Amino acid sequence: MSSPPFGGSNDMPAVFPDWSPYEDLDSAARAYLRDPEVALDALFGVLRGASVLCFTLERFVNEVNGVWQEVVICDGSRLVLWHGEDVAPGDGPVGSMTSSLRVVPLSTVTEVGCRRRLTRTPSGQARVDSIDVYLLLSSVDDAVPPPGLEEEGRPALRHDALRFGKTLDDGGPGQIARLEEFSRVVASLVGRPTL
């Protein structure tokens, strides 16, 4: 499947190539992201030679027919997140996108949760058909809570969280397995001295 370069047409299909067979970040990003050069340049600028222990990728077309892309890497002491998103029509020149980078020390991850939904095949074997992963952070989410969730005139404090999900329809069994692997690696590092 060919994809337009940065600034190209936003007429993208909703189904993308599978990145899960690729063990290294560079190959996975080049197979899956529309703008791998933008993502990899930002990520490697922060990694500066650090080893990538695990990663997960996400990409979808949002409601304004723009591409939303995300890469999350764990290098043993931090999470490095890259997010790229097309700018909505009217918010910039045609073909514009944002490129954002966030670094989260693993010491700020207070909890890792992984929920798998299992279904039974006709033969009775259990299989995972979706996975939801969350990483609860010690930082506070500064988003305004919806009406009714405020505490006596002051907003309720909620911890920041990173959330990731894959289903058989959105990613397939390979990406479900890779996201579960990502959650296990991060969970194994949380609460331990960082590398």
TIRO-2110 file (N, C-alpha, C; in Angstrom, 1 decimal):
// TIRO-2110
0.9, -1.2, 0.0, N, 1, A
0.0, 0.0, 0.0, CA, 1, A
0.9, 1.2, 0.0, C, 1, A
0.6, 2.1, -0.9, N, 2, A
1.4, 3.4, -0.9, CA, 2, A
0.6, 4.4, -0.1, C, 2, A
1.3, 5.3, 0.5, N, 3, A
0.7, 6.4, 1.2, CA, 3, A
1.3, 7.7, 0.8, C, 3, A
0.5, 8.8, 0.8, N, 4, A
1.0, 10.0, 0.4, CA, 4, A
2.0, 10.6, 1.4, C, 4, A
3.0, 11.3, 0.9, N, 5, A
4.0, 11.9, 1.8, CA, 5, A
3.3, 13.0, 2.6, C, 5, A
4.0, 13.5, 3.6, N, 6, A
3.5, 14.6, 4.4, CA, 6, A
3.0, 15.7, 3.5, C, 6, A
1.8, 16.2, 3.9, N, 7, A
1.3, 17.3, 3.1, CA, 7, A
0.5, 16.8, 1.9, C, 7, A
0.4, 15.5, 1.7, N, 8, A
-0.3, 14.9, 0.6, CA, 8, A
-1.8, 14.9, 0.9, C, 8, A
-2.5, 14.1, 0.1, N, 9, A
-4.0, 14.0, 0.2, CA, 9, A
-4.3, 13.4, 1.5, C, 9, A
-5.4, 13.8, 2.1, N, 10, A
-5.9, 13.2, 3.3, CA, 10, A
-6.9, 12.1, 3.1, C, 10, A
-7.1, 11.7, 1.8, N, 11, A
-8.1, 10.6, 1.5, CA, 11, A
-7.4, 9.3, 1.8, C, 11, A
-7.4, 8.9, 3.0, N, 12, A
-6.7, 7.7, 3.5, CA, 12, A
-7.7, 6.6, 3.8, C, 12, A
-7.4, 5.4, 3.5, N, 13, A
-8.3, 4.3, 3.9, CA, 13, A
-8.2, 4.1, 5.4, C, 13, A
-9.2, 3.6, 6.0, N, 14, A
-9.3, 3.4, 7.4, CA, 14, A
-8.5, 2.2, 7.9, C, 14, A
-8.1, 1.3, 7.0, N, 15, A
-7.4, 0.1, 7.3, CA, 15, A
-5.9, 0.3, 6.8, C, 15, A
-5.0, 0.0, 7.7, N, 16, A
-3.6, 0.2, 7.4, CA, 16, A
-2.8, -1.1, 7.5, C, 16, A
-1.6, -1.1, 6.9, N, 17, A
-0.8, -2.3, 7.0, CA, 17, A
-0.5, -2.7, 8.4, C, 17, A
-0.3, -4.0, 8.6, N, 18, A
0.0, -4.5, 10.0, CA, 18, A
1.5, -4.2, 10.4, C, 18, A
1.7, -3.6, 11.5, N, 19, A
3.1, -3.4, 12.0, CA, 19, A
3.6, -4.5, 12.9, C, 19, A
2.7, -5.3, 13.4, N, 20, A
3.1, -6.3, 14.4, CA, 20, A
4.2, -7.3, 14.0, C, 20, A
4.3, -7.7, 12.7, N, 21, A
5.4, -8.6, 12.4, CA, 21, A
6.8, -8.0, 12.6, C, 21, A
6.9, -6.7, 12.6, N, 22, A
8.2, -6.0, 12.7, CA, 22, A
8.7, -5.8, 14.1, C, 22, A
9.8, -6.4, 14.4, N, 23, A
10.4, -6.4, 15.8, CA, 23, A
11.1, -5.0, 16.1, C, 23, A
11.6, -4.4, 15.1, N, 24, A
12.3, -3.1, 15.3, CA, 24, A
11.4, -1.9, 15.0, C, 24, A
11.6, -0.9, 15.7, N, 25, A
10.8, 0.3, 15.6, CA, 25, A
10.9, 0.9, 14.2, C, 25, A
12.0, 1.0, 13.6, N, 26, A
12.2, 1.7, 12.3, CA, 26, A
11.3, 1.0, 11.3, C, 26, A
11.4, -0.3, 11.2, N, 27, A
10.7, -1.1, 10.2, CA, 27, A
9.2, -1.0, 10.4, C, 27, A
8.8, -1.1, 11.7, N, 28, A
7.3, -1.1, 12.1, CA, 28, A
6.8, 0.3, 11.7, C, 28, A
7.5, 1.4, 12.0, N, 29, A
7.0, 2.7, 11.7, CA, 29, A
6.9, 3.0, 10.2, C, 29, A
7.9, 2.5, 9.5, N, 30, A
7.9, 2.7, 8.0, CA, 30, A
6.8, 1.9, 7.4, C, 30, A
6.4, 0.8, 8.0, N, 31, A
5.3, -0.1, 7.4, CA, 31, A
3.9, 0.5, 7.7, C, 31, A
3.8, 1.2, 8.8, N, 32, A
2.5, 1.5, 9.4, CA, 32, A
2.1, 3.0, 9.4, C, 32, A
3.1, 3.9, 9.7, N, 33, A
2.7, 5.3, 9.8, CA, 33, A
2.7, 6.0, 8.4, C, 33, A
1.9, 7.0, 8.3, N, 34, A
1.9, 7.8, 7.1, CA, 34, A
3.2, 8.7, 7.0, C, 34, A
3.6, 9.2, 8.2, N, 35, A
4.7, 10.1, 8.2, CA, 35, A
5.9, 9.5, 9.1, C, 35, A
6.4, 8.4, 8.7, N, 36, A
7.4, 7.8, 9.6, CA, 36, A
8.7, 8.6, 9.8, C, 36, A
9.1, 9.4, 8.8, N, 37, A
10.3, 10.2, 8.9, CA, 37, A
10.1, 11.3, 10.0, C, 37, A
8.9, 11.9, 10.0, N, 38, A
8.7, 12.9, 11.0, CA, 38, A
8.7, 12.3, 12.4, C, 38, A
8.0, 11.1, 12.6, N, 39, A
8.0, 10.4, 13.9, CA, 39, A
9.4, 10.0, 14.3, C, 39, A
10.1, 9.3, 13.4, N, 40, A
11.4, 8.7, 13.8, CA, 40, A
12.4, 9.8, 14.1, C, 40, A
12.4, 10.9, 13.4, N, 41, A
13.3, 12.0, 13.6, CA, 41, A
13.1, 12.6, 15.1, C, 41, A
11.8, 12.8, 15.4, N, 42, A
11.5, 13.3, 16.8, CA, 42, A
11.9, 12.3, 17.8, C, 42, A
11.5, 11.0, 17.6, N, 43, A
11.8, 10.0, 18.6, CA, 43, A
13.3, 9.7, 18.8, C, 43, A
14.0, 9.6, 17.7, N, 44, A
15.5, 9.3, 17.9, CA, 44, A
16.2, 10.5, 18.4, C, 44, A
15.7, 11.7, 18.2, N, 45, A
16.3, 12.9, 18.8, CA, 45, A
16.3, 12.9, 20.3, C, 45, A
15.3, 12.2, 20.9, N, 46, A
15.2, 12.0, 22.3, CA, 46, A
15.9, 10.8, 22.8, C, 46, A
15.8, 9.7, 22.1, N, 47, A
16.4, 8.4, 22.5, CA, 47, A
17.9, 8.5, 22.5, C, 47, A
18.5, 9.2, 21.6, N, 48, A
20.0, 9.4, 21.5, CA, 48, A
20.7, 8.1, 21.8, C, 48, A
20.3, 7.0, 21.1, N, 49, A
21.0, 5.8, 21.2, CA, 49, A
20.5, 4.8, 22.3, C, 49, A
19.6, 5.2, 23.1, N, 50, A
19.0, 4.3, 24.1, CA, 50, A
18.3, 3.2, 23.4, C, 50, A
18.3, 2.0, 24.1, N, 51, A
17.6, 0.8, 23.5, CA, 51, A
16.1, 1.0, 23.6, C, 51, A
15.4, 0.5, 22.6, N, 52, A
14.0, 0.4, 22.7, CA, 52, A
13.6, -1.0, 23.2, C, 52, A
13.0, -1.0, 24.4, N, 53, A
12.7, -2.3, 25.0, CA, 53, A
11.3, -2.8, 24.4, C, 53, A
10.4, -1.9, 24.2, N, 54, A
9.1, -2.3, 23.6, CA, 54, A
8.5, -1.0, 23.0, C, 54, A
7.5, -1.2, 22.2, N, 55, A
6.8, -0.1, 21.6, CA, 55, A
5.4, -0.5, 21.1, C, 55, A
4.6, 0.5, 20.9, N, 56, A
3.2, 0.2, 20.3, CA, 56, A
2.9, 1.4, 19.4, C, 56, A
2.2, 1.1, 18.4, N, 57, A
1.8, 2.1, 17.3, CA, 57, A
0.3, 2.1, 17.2, C, 57, A
-0.2, 3.3, 16.8, N, 58, A
-1.6, 3.5, 16.5, CA, 58, A
-1.8, 4.5, 15.4, C, 58, A
-2.8, 4.3, 14.6, N, 59, A
-3.1, 5.2, 13.5, CA, 59, A
-4.6, 5.0, 13.1, C, 59, A
-5.3, 6.1, 12.9, N, 60, A
-6.7, 6.0, 12.5, CA, 60, A
-7.0, 7.3, 11.8, C, 60, A
-8.2, 7.3, 11.1, N, 61, A
-8.7, 8.5, 10.4, CA, 61, A
-9.7, 9.1, 11.3, C, 61, A
-9.6, 10.4, 11.7, N, 62, A
-10.6, 11.0, 12.6, CA, 62, A
-11.8, 11.6, 11.9, C, 62, A
-12.7, 12.2, 12.7, N, 63, A
-13.9, 12.7, 12.1, CA, 63, A
-13.8, 13.7, 11.0, C, 63, A
-12.7, 14.4, 10.9, N, 64, A
-12.5, 15.4, 9.9, CA, 64, A
-11.7, 14.8, 8.7, C, 64, A
-11.6, 13.5, 8.6, N, 65, A
-10.9, 12.8, 7.6, CA, 65, A
-9.4, 13.1, 7.6, C, 65, A
-8.9, 13.3, 8.8, N, 66, A
-7.5, 13.5, 9.0, CA, 66, A
-6.9, 12.3, 9.6, C, 66, A
-5.6, 12.1, 9.4, N, 67, A
-4.9, 11.0, 10.0, CA, 67, A
-4.3, 11.4, 11.3, C, 67, A
-4.5, 10.5, 12.3, N, 68, A
-4.0, 10.6, 13.7, CA, 68, A
-3.1, 9.4, 13.8, C, 68, A
-1.8, 9.7, 14.3, N, 69, A
-0.8, 8.7, 14.4, CA, 69, A
-0.1, 8.8, 15.8, C, 69, A
0.3, 7.7, 16.4, N, 70, A
0.9, 7.7, 17.7, CA, 70, A
2.0, 6.6, 17.8, C, 70, A
3.1, 6.9, 18.4, N, 71, A
4.1, 5.9, 18.7, CA, 71, A
4.4, 6.0, 20.2, C, 71, A
4.5, 4.9, 20.9, N, 72, A
4.9, 5.0, 22.3, CA, 72, A
6.0, 4.0, 22.5, C, 72, A
7.1, 4.4, 23.1, N, 73, A
8.3, 3.6, 23.3, CA, 73, A
8.7, 3.6, 24.8, C, 73, A
9.2, 2.4, 25.2, N, 74, A
9.7, 2.3, 26.5, CA, 74, A
11.2, 2.0, 26.4, C, 74, A
12.1, 2.8, 27.0, N, 75, A
13.5, 2.5, 26.9, CA, 75, A
14.1, 2.0, 28.2, C, 75, A
13.2, 1.7, 29.2, N, 76, A
13.7, 1.1, 30.4, CA, 76, A
13.7, 2.1, 31.6, C, 76, A
13.7, 3.4, 31.3, N, 77, A
13.6, 4.4, 32.3, CA, 77, A
12.5, 5.5, 32.0, C, 77, A
12.0, 5.5, 30.8, N, 78, A
11.0, 6.5, 30.4, CA, 78, A
10.1, 6.0, 29.3, C, 78, A
9.0, 6.6, 29.1, N, 79, A
8.1, 6.4, 28.0, CA, 79, A
8.3, 7.6, 27.1, C, 79, A
8.5, 7.4, 25.8, N, 80, A
8.6, 8.5, 24.9, CA, 80, A
7.5, 8.3, 23.9, C, 80, A
6.6, 9.4, 23.9, N, 81, A
5.4, 9.3, 23.1, CA, 81, A
5.5, 10.4, 22.0, C, 81, A
5.2, 9.9, 20.7, N, 82, A
5.1, 10.9, 19.6, CA, 82, A
3.7, 10.8, 19.1, C, 82, A
3.1, 11.9, 18.8, N, 83, A
1.8, 12.0, 18.3, CA, 83, A
1.8, 13.0, 17.1, C, 83, A
1.2, 12.5, 16.0, N, 84, A
1.1, 13.3, 14.8, CA, 84, A
-0.4, 13.4, 14.4, C, 84, A
-0.9, 14.5, 14.0, N, 85, A
-2.3, 14.7, 13.7, CA, 85, A
-2.5, 15.7, 12.6, C, 85, A
-3.3, 15.4, 11.6, N, 86, A
-3.6, 16.4, 10.6, CA, 86, A
-4.4, 17.6, 11.2, C, 86, A
-4.1, 18.8, 10.8, N, 87, A
-4.8, 20.0, 11.2, CA, 87, A
-6.2, 20.0, 10.6, C, 87, A
-7.2, 20.3, 11.3, N, 88, A
-8.5, 20.4, 10.8, CA, 88, A
-8.6, 21.5, 9.7, C, 88, A
-9.5, 21.3, 8.7, N, 89, A
-9.7, 22.3, 7.7, CA, 89, A
-10.0, 23.6, 8.3, C, 89, A
-9.3, 24.7, 7.8, N, 90, A
-9.5, 26.0, 8.3, CA, 90, A
-8.6, 26.4, 9.4, C, 90, A
-7.9, 25.4, 10.0, N, 91, A
-7.0, 25.7, 11.1, CA, 91, A
-5.5, 25.9, 10.6, C, 91, A
-5.3, 25.8, 9.4, N, 92, A
-4.0, 26.0, 8.8, CA, 92, A
-4.0, 25.7, 7.3, C, 92, A
-2.9, 25.8, 6.7, N, 93, A
-2.8, 25.5, 5.2, CA, 93, A
-3.1, 24.1, 5.0, C, 93, A
-3.7, 23.8, 3.8, N, 94, A
-4.0, 22.4, 3.4, CA, 94, A
-2.8, 21.5, 3.5, C, 94, A
-2.9, 20.4, 4.1, N, 95, A
-1.8, 19.5, 4.3, CA, 95, A
-1.0, 19.7, 5.6, C, 95, A
-1.4, 20.6, 6.4, N, 96, A
-0.7, 20.8, 7.7, CA, 96, A
-1.0, 19.7, 8.7, C, 96, A
0.0, 19.5, 9.5, N, 97, A
-0.1, 18.5, 10.6, CA, 97, A
0.6, 19.0, 11.8, C, 97, A
0.3, 18.5, 13.0, N, 98, A
1.0, 18.8, 14.2, CA, 98, A
1.9, 17.5, 14.5, C, 98, A
3.0, 17.8, 15.2, N, 99, A
3.9, 16.7, 15.6, CA, 99, A
4.3, 17.1, 17.0, C, 99, A
3.9, 16.2, 18.0, N, 100, A
4.1, 16.4, 19.4, CA, 100, A
4.9, 15.3, 20.0, C, 100, A
5.7, 15.7, 21.0, N, 101, A
6.5, 14.7, 21.7, CA, 101, A
6.3, 14.9, 23.2, C, 101, A
6.3, 13.8, 23.9, N, 102, A
6.1, 13.8, 25.4, CA, 102, A
7.0, 12.7, 25.9, C, 102, A
7.7, 13.1, 27.0, N, 103, A
8.6, 12.1, 27.7, CA, 103, A
8.0, 12.0, 29.1, C, 103, A
7.8, 10.7, 29.5, N, 104, A
7.2, 10.4, 30.9, CA, 104, A
8.2, 9.5, 31.6, C, 104, A
8.8, 9.9, 32.7, N, 105, A
9.7, 9.0, 33.4, CA, 105, A
8.9, 7.8, 34.0, C, 105, A
9.4, 6.6, 33.9, N, 106, A
8.7, 5.4, 34.4, CA, 106, A
8.4, 5.6, 35.9, C, 106, A
9.2, 6.4, 36.6, N, 107, A
9.0, 6.5, 38.0, CA, 107, A
7.7, 7.2, 38.3, C, 107, A
7.1, 7.8, 37.3, N, 108, A
5.7, 8.5, 37.5, CA, 108, A
4.6, 7.6, 37.2, C, 108, A
4.9, 6.3, 36.7, N, 109, A
3.8, 5.4, 36.4, CA, 109, A
3.5, 4.7, 37.7, C, 109, A
2.3, 4.9, 38.2, N, 110, A
1.9, 4.3, 39.5, CA, 110, A
1.1, 3.0, 39.4, C, 110, A
0.6, 2.7, 38.2, N, 111, A
-0.3, 1.5, 38.0, CA, 111, A
-0.3, 1.2, 36.5, C, 111, A
-0.3, -0.1, 36.2, N, 112, A
-0.5, -0.6, 34.9, CA, 112, A
-1.6, -1.6, 34.9, C, 112, A
-2.6, -1.3, 34.0, N, 113, A
-3.8, -2.2, 33.9, CA, 113, A
-3.9, -2.8, 32.5, C, 113, A
-4.3, -4.0, 32.4, N, 114, A
-4.5, -4.6, 31.1, CA, 114, A
-5.8, -5.5, 31.2, C, 114, A
-6.8, -5.1, 30.4, N, 115, A
-8.0, -5.9, 30.3, CA, 115, A
-8.1, -6.6, 29.0, C, 115, A
-8.3, -7.9, 29.0, N, 116, A
-8.4, -8.6, 27.7, CA, 116, A
-9.9, -9.1, 27.7, C, 116, A
-10.5, -9.0, 26.5, N, 117, A
-11.8, -9.6, 26.3, CA, 117, A
-11.6, -10.9, 25.6, C, 117, A
-12.1, -12.0, 26.2, N, 118, A
-12.0, -13.3, 25.6, CA, 118, A
-13.3, -13.8, 25.0, C, 118, A
-13.2, -14.5, 23.9, N, 119, A
-14.4, -15.1, 23.3, CA, 119, A
-14.0, -16.6, 23.1, C, 119, A
-15.0, -17.4, 22.9, N, 120, A
-14.8, -18.8, 22.6, CA, 120, A
-15.0, -19.1, 21.2, C, 120, A
-14.1, -19.9, 20.6, N, 121, A
-14.3, -20.3, 19.2, CA, 121, A
-15.3, -21.5, 19.2, C, 121, A
-15.8, -21.8, 18.0, N, 122, A
-16.8, -23.0, 18.0, CA, 122, A
-16.2, -24.2, 18.6, C, 122, A
-14.9, -24.4, 18.7, N, 123, A
-14.3, -25.6, 19.3, CA, 123, A
-14.1, -25.4, 20.8, C, 123, A
-14.5, -24.3, 21.3, N, 124, A
-14.4, -24.0, 22.8, CA, 124, A
-13.1, -23.4, 23.2, C, 124, A
-12.2, -23.1, 22.3, N, 125, A
-10.9, -22.5, 22.7, CA, 125, A
-11.1, -21.0, 23.0, C, 125, A
-10.5, -20.5, 24.0, N, 126, A
-10.6, -19.1, 24.3, CA, 126, A
-9.6, -18.3, 23.4, C, 126, A
-10.1, -17.2, 22.9, N, 127, A
-9.1, -16.3, 22.2, CA, 127, A
-9.4, -14.9, 22.6, C, 127, A
-8.3, -14.1, 22.5, N, 128, A
-8.4, -12.6, 22.9, CA, 128, A
-9.0, -11.9, 21.7, C, 128, A
-10.1, -11.2, 21.8, N, 129, A
-10.6, -10.4, 20.7, CA, 129, A
-10.4, -8.9, 20.9, C, 129, A
-10.0, -8.5, 22.1, N, 130, A
-9.7, -7.0, 22.3, CA, 130, A
-8.9, -6.9, 23.6, C, 130, A
-8.1, -5.8, 23.6, N, 131, A
-7.3, -5.5, 24.8, CA, 131, A
-7.3, -4.0, 25.0, C, 131, A
-7.4, -3.7, 26.3, N, 132, A
-7.3, -2.3, 26.7, CA, 132, A
-6.3, -2.2, 27.8, C, 132, A
-5.3, -1.2, 27.6, N, 133, A
-4.2, -1.1, 28.5, CA, 133, A
-4.3, 0.4, 29.0, C, 133, A
-4.0, 0.6, 30.3, N, 134, A
-3.9, 1.9, 30.8, CA, 134, A
-2.6, 2.0, 31.7, C, 134, A
-2.0, 3.1, 31.7, N, 135, A
-0.9, 3.5, 32.6, CA, 135, A
-1.3, 4.7, 33.4, C, 135, A
-1.5, 4.5, 34.7, N, 136, A
-1.9, 5.6, 35.5, CA, 136, A
-0.6, 6.3, 36.0, C, 136, A
-0.7, 7.7, 35.9, N, 137, A
0.5, 8.5, 36.2, CA, 137, A
0.3, 9.3, 37.5, C, 137, A
1.3, 9.7, 38.1, N, 138, A
1.2, 10.4, 39.3, CA, 138, A
0.9, 11.9, 39.1, C, 138, A
1.0, 12.3, 37.8, N, 139, A
0.6, 13.7, 37.5, CA, 139, A
-0.9, 13.8, 37.4, C, 139, A
-1.4, 15.1, 37.5, N, 140, A
-2.8, 15.3, 37.6, CA, 140, A
-3.3, 15.7, 36.2, C, 140, A
-4.4, 15.2, 35.8, N, 141, A
-5.1, 15.5, 34.5, CA, 141, A
-5.7, 16.9, 34.7, C, 141, A
-5.3, 17.9, 33.8, N, 142, A
-5.8, 19.2, 34.0, CA, 142, A
-7.0, 19.5, 33.1, C, 142, A
-7.6, 18.5, 32.6, N, 143, A
-8.8, 18.6, 31.8, CA, 143, A
-10.0, 19.0, 32.7, C, 143, A
-10.9, 19.8, 32.2, N, 144, A
-12.1, 20.2, 32.9, CA, 144, A
-13.1, 19.0, 33.0, C, 144, A
-13.5, 18.6, 34.2, N, 145, A
-14.4, 17.5, 34.3, CA, 145, A
-15.8, 17.9, 33.8, C, 145, A
-16.6, 16.9, 33.3, N, 146, A
-17.9, 17.2, 32.9, CA, 146, A
-18.8, 17.7, 34.0, C, 146, A
-19.8, 18.5, 33.7, N, 147, A
-20.7, 19.0, 34.7, CA, 147, A
-21.3, 17.9, 35.6, C, 147, A
-21.4, 18.1, 36.9, N, 148, A
-21.9, 17.1, 37.8, CA, 148, A
-20.8, 16.3, 38.5, C, 148, A
-19.5, 16.3, 37.9, N, 149, A
-18.5, 15.6, 38.5, CA, 149, A
-17.5, 16.5, 39.4, C, 149, A
-18.0, 17.7, 39.6, N, 150, A
-17.2, 18.6, 40.4, CA, 150, A
-17.5, 18.4, 41.9, C, 150, A
-16.6, 18.7, 42.8, N, 151, A
-16.8, 18.5, 44.2, CA, 151, A
-17.0, 19.9, 44.8, C, 151, A
-18.2, 20.2, 45.2, N, 152, A
-18.6, 21.4, 46.0, CA, 152, A
-17.8, 22.6, 45.5, C, 152, A
-18.0, 23.0, 44.2, N, 153, A
-17.4, 24.2, 43.7, CA, 153, A
-16.0, 24.1, 43.2, C, 153, A
-15.3, 23.0, 43.4, N, 154, A
-14.0, 22.8, 42.9, CA, 154, A
-13.9, 21.5, 42.1, C, 154, A
-13.1, 21.6, 41.0, N, 155, A
-13.0, 20.4, 40.1, CA, 155, A
-12.4, 19.2, 40.8, C, 155, A
-12.9, 18.0, 40.5, N, 156, A
-12.4, 16.8, 41.0, CA, 156, A
-11.0, 16.6, 40.4, C, 156, A
-10.0, 16.2, 41.2, N, 157, A
-8.7, 15.9, 40.7, CA, 157, A
-8.7, 14.5, 40.2, C, 157, A
-8.1, 14.3, 39.0, N, 158, A
-8.0, 13.0, 38.4, CA, 158, A
-6.5, 12.8, 38.0, C, 158, A
-6.0, 11.6, 38.2, N, 159, A
-4.7, 11.4, 37.8, CA, 159, A
-4.6, 11.2, 36.3, C, 159, A
-3.6, 11.7, 35.7, N, 160, A
-3.3, 11.5, 34.2, CA, 160, A
-3.2, 10.1, 33.9, C, 160, A
-3.6, 9.6, 32.8, N, 161, A
-3.5, 8.2, 32.4, CA, 161, A
-3.2, 8.2, 30.9, C, 161, A
-2.5, 7.2, 30.5, N, 162, A
-2.2, 6.9, 29.1, CA, 162, A
-3.0, 5.6, 28.8, C, 162, A
-3.8, 5.7, 27.7, N, 163, A
-4.7, 4.5, 27.4, CA, 163, A
-4.4, 4.1, 25.9, C, 163, A
-4.5, 2.7, 25.8, N, 164, A
-4.2, 2.1, 24.5, CA, 164, A
-5.2, 1.0, 24.3, C, 164, A
-5.6, 0.7, 23.1, N, 165, A
-6.5, -0.4, 22.8, CA, 165, A
-6.3, -0.9, 21.4, C, 165, A
-6.6, -2.2, 21.3, N, 166, A
-6.6, -2.9, 20.0, CA, 166, A
-7.7, -3.9, 20.0, C, 166, A
-8.3, -4.2, 18.8, N, 167, A
-9.3, -5.2, 18.7, CA, 167, A
-9.0, -6.0, 17.4, C, 167, A
-9.8, -7.1, 17.2, N, 168, A
-9.5, -7.9, 16.0, CA, 168, A
-9.8, -7.1, 14.8, C, 168, A
-10.8, -6.2, 14.8, N, 169, A
-11.1, -5.3, 13.7, CA, 169, A
-10.1, -4.2, 13.5, C, 169, A
-9.6, -3.7, 14.7, N, 170, A
-8.7, -2.5, 14.6, CA, 170, A
-7.3, -3.0, 15.1, C, 170, A
-6.6, -3.6, 14.2, N, 171, A
-5.2, -4.1, 14.5, CA, 171, A
-5.0, -5.6, 14.3, C, 171, A
-6.0, -6.4, 14.7, N, 172, A
-5.9, -7.8, 14.5, CA, 172, A
-5.1, -8.5, 15.6, C, 172, A
-5.0, -9.8, 15.6, N, 173, A
-4.4, -10.6, 16.7, CA, 173, A
-2.9, -10.2, 16.9, C, 173, A
-2.2, -9.9, 15.8, N, 174, A
-0.8, -9.5, 16.0, CA, 174, A
-0.6, -8.3, 16.8, C, 174, A
-1.4, -7.2, 16.5, N, 175, A
-1.3, -6.0, 17.3, CA, 175, A
-1.8, -6.1, 18.7, C, 175, A
-2.8, -7.0, 18.9, N, 176, A
-3.3, -7.2, 20.2, CA, 176, A
-2.2, -7.8, 21.0, C, 176, A
-1.5, -8.8, 20.5, N, 177, A
-0.4, -9.5, 21.2, CA, 177, A
0.7, -8.5, 21.5, C, 177, A
1.1, -7.7, 20.5, N, 178, A
2.2, -6.7, 20.7, CA, 178, A
1.8, -5.7, 21.8, C, 178, A
0.5, -5.2, 21.9, N, 179, A
0.1, -4.3, 22.9, CA, 179, A
0.2, -5.0, 24.3, C, 179, A
-0.2, -6.2, 24.3, N, 180, A
-0.1, -7.0, 25.6, CA, 180, A
1.3, -7.1, 26.0, C, 180, A
2.2, -7.4, 25.1, N, 181, A
3.6, -7.5, 25.4, CA, 181, A
4.2, -6.2, 25.9, C, 181, A
3.7, -5.1, 25.3, N, 182, A
4.1, -3.7, 25.7, CA, 182, A
3.7, -3.5, 27.2, C, 182, A
2.5, -3.9, 27.5, N, 183, A
2.0, -3.7, 28.9, CA, 183, A
2.8, -4.5, 29.9, C, 183, A
3.1, -5.7, 29.5, N, 184, A
3.9, -6.6, 30.4, CA, 184, A
5.3, -6.1, 30.6, C, 184, A
5.9, -5.6, 29.6, N, 185, A
7.3, -5.0, 29.8, CA, 185, A
7.2, -3.8, 30.7, C, 185, A
6.3, -2.9, 30.4, N, 186, A
6.2, -1.7, 31.3, CA, 186, A
5.8, -2.1, 32.7, C, 186, A
4.9, -3.0, 32.9, N, 187, A
4.5, -3.5, 34.2, CA, 187, A
5.7, -4.1, 35.0, C, 187, A
6.6, -4.8, 34.3, N, 188, A
7.7, -5.4, 34.9, CA, 188, A
8.7, -4.4, 35.4, C, 188, A
8.7, -3.2, 34.8, N, 189, A
9.6, -2.2, 35.2, CA, 189, A
9.1, -1.2, 36.3, C, 189, A
7.8, -1.1, 36.4, N, 190, A
7.2, -0.1, 37.3, CA, 190, A
7.5, -0.6, 38.8, C, 190, A
8.0, 0.4, 39.5, N, 191, A
8.3, 0.2, 40.9, CA, 191, A
9.7, -0.4, 41.2, C, 191, A
10.4, -0.7, 40.1, N, 192, A
11.8, -1.1, 40.2, CA, 192, A
12.7, 0.0, 40.0, C, 192, A
14.0, -0.1, 40.5, N, 193, A
14.9, 1.0, 40.1, CA, 193, A
15.1, 1.1, 38.6, C, 193, A
15.1, 2.3, 38.1, N, 194, A
15.2, 2.4, 36.6, CA, 194, A
16.6, 2.0, 36.1, C, 194, A
16.6, 1.6, 34.9, N, 195, A
17.9, 1.2, 34.2, CA, 195, A
18.9, 2.3, 34.1, C, 195, A
END
